[in-house]
Amino acid sequence: MLFYGKEVVMSKEKALIEIRLAGLSAGTHEFEFTCSATDFADPALVDAGVSKGISVKVTVEKLEDELIVTLKTSATANLTCDLCLASVTTELKGSYRIWYGYEQAGEPEDERDEEYRLIDRNALSLDLTEDARETLLLSVPMKVTCRDYPDCRVFRQEEESEPGEEALPESSWLESLEKLKNKYR
């Protein structure tokens, strides 16, 4: 799918996640797609650790003059803990809602709402591949920690300290460092 200004132009190549609009009746329709990270031809998904199958659920609500499309993505990612570098498996879930309005003949360009993407009334299908890819990438956490992971070396070191040992820092800068460490857990 290509964007020119505020208009959506459908690409001619075969889409990975495509909803056929021709013959779609008014009402709510649900679609489910399964694919892999390599199907998107984007190294960012592979670099993000998405390794197993990707599930994309699409709900299309067709109204008289618009379409409301809701994407829900889920995938399993193998990430690395930012604290101890242990391998962490995380479930990535994302959702995204898109409103599509049909082009109206004679509608002035400046009165169009920017929340809507415009499509031609004669469009045969809607390519959601790029939107699904972006939703997946946005669901990757910015910070990965393995607090509940039993092999985390950072948290295990805290538990291994002896009970008689004082856990309080000896100076003010160590105390500040301890507060900072606890803030980012």
PyMOL commands that set and color helices and strands:
alter all, ss='L'
color gray80, all
select helices_A, chain A and resi 37-40+43-47+109-111+129-138+153-160+172-183
alter helices_A, ss='H'
color red, helices_A
select strands_A, chain A and resi 2-4+7-9+18-20+27-35+50-62+66-80+87-102+116-119+125-127
alter strands_A, ss='S'
color yellow, strands_A
deselect
rebuild
show_as cartoon
